[in-house]
Amino acid sequence: MKTNRGILFAGQPGTGKTLTLDVIMNQFRGYTRIYATAETLCGRHLIREMYSVARKLSPAIIVIEDIDTLGASEDDEAYRTPLLGEILTALNSVEKNDNILTIATTNYPDSLDIALRDRPGRFDCRINFDVPDKIAREGILKHSLKHFKFKKNEIDMSRLVSATEGFTGAWITELIQTSFSYALRDNTKKPTISNQNLTCALKIVKENRNLARKRNEEDNSPMY
């Protein structure tokens, strides 16, 4: 089995892609680990140089965050940017990437050039990070709450799970953090999250979430 594998993490913001990368990067300490964001790879030949370093220091793991900002196109070779061409060449060229694992993340997999999203030898595996289901939301809520004092007898976990349907893990965490800020206002010495704190926080977080979604839709709407 070839060792120059590519893995694509796809999913909307806040579903756990970066958190998973953090775990991976800390687990494989015996590997050379190279982390790059799209902003750090905007210069010409930087992608080529990054893979050149990885080949010399293999085994290596290369992480490219938000590859859609570099690898988007109209599926037409005439519209491919030089940076996209560098990525395609680096992932599958005459120079072998033996013992190099590339992991890239994207919030918009459909915007990727077809040569990236549908081409074995570049990204052989795609892992979708979906919005957490009911069981996952309950797990995230409990995990987030355990870091704070809260009134166990007051909090209706099933109601919270239902109220957070459609939330990503990041928004659920934000809900608990906001609840604690309300609890801190109530009692600065011994803040304890109450049901009232959670209710107020849920209203605020839902408003912020809707606003963020609206802005995202506006930013990604086609221009005429």
PEGI-V69497 format. One line per field, one symbol per residue. phi: phi as a letter, one per 30 degrees, with the letter a starting at -180 (. if undefined). psi: psi as a letter, one per 40 degrees, with the letter a starting at -180 (. if undefined). A space follows every 10 residues. Layout:
phi->???
psi->???
This chain:
phi->.dccdbbccb ldeicjdddd dddddddcdd cdcccbcedd cdddiddddd ddddddcddb cccbdhdddc cdachbedcd dedddddddd dabdddceib ccbbcadbdd ddeddcdbbe jccdbccdcd dddedddddd dddddddbdb dedddcdddd dddcejdded dddddddddd ddddddaddb dbdcdddddd dddddddddd dddddddddc ddcc
psi->hiegihhhhh iiieeedddd dddddedgee ihhhhhidde ediieddddd ddddddfiii hhhhifeded fiaffhddeh iddddddddd dgadhifhfh hhhiihegde eiidedefgi echdhhhhgi hhaddddddd dddddeeihi gdddhgdddd dddeheiidd dddddddddd ddddddhddg hhhidddddd dddddddddd ddddddddde iih.
